[in-house]
Amino acid sequence: MTTHDVQRISTQIWDAKLANDMTAVAGFIADNARFVHMGITFDKAGEMEVFNEKIFIFKAADVAEEYVEDYGSTAIIFKKMILTAAIRGNEVQNPFVISEVFTKTEDGWKLVAETYTRVATDLDTYRM
């Protein structure tokens, strides 16, 4: 595994999210994946539902810092970013650290968990 493989897949996922192409996103996600947002947790079906029904619409993802931890058949990408989204029609912008966990499967690398943690301090001075 190279960290570039997982970073490339992560970039493809975010590009598809920003284009609201959840069919493309779904292909990169393991069937048993879990997602933790601010105050709510979804399985894969629930995550797809909130985007397909336009409850969540990602508008911009401005990554300030990113690094990958390689564990062989598992890799975690940590991203410090400002995420702009429309939630139930209300546009919001939040500083987050996002953890994306990927695992190597028979079908290639798949996203198995994604966690959004809101940063409570100034994003520029926050250290990952």
GILIN-V916218 format. One line per field, one symbol per residue. ss: DSSP state (2 for helix, 1 for strand, 0 for the rest). phi: phi as a letter, one per 30 degrees, with the letter a starting at -180 (. if undefined). psi: psi as a letter, one per 30 degrees, with the letter a starting at -180 (. if undefined). A space follows every 10 residues. Layout:
# GILIN-V916218
ss = ???
phi = ???
psi = ???
This chain:
# GILIN-V916218
ss = 0022222222 2222222200 0222220011 1111111001 1112222222 2200011111 1111111111 0001111111 1111111001 1111111111 1111100111 1111111100 00000000
phi = .cddddddde ddddddddch cdddeedccd dcdbbccdia bbdedddddd dddidcbdca bcdcaabbcc cicbbbccbc acccbcchic dbbbdbcccc ccbdbdcjdb dcabbccddc bdddcdcd
psi = kkfeeeeeee eeeeeeefgh ifeeeeffkk fglkkjajgk klaeeeeeef eeggekjkek jjkekklkkk gcgkkkkkkk lkkklkjhfk klkkklkkkj kkkklfgakk kfkkkjjkkg akeefkk.
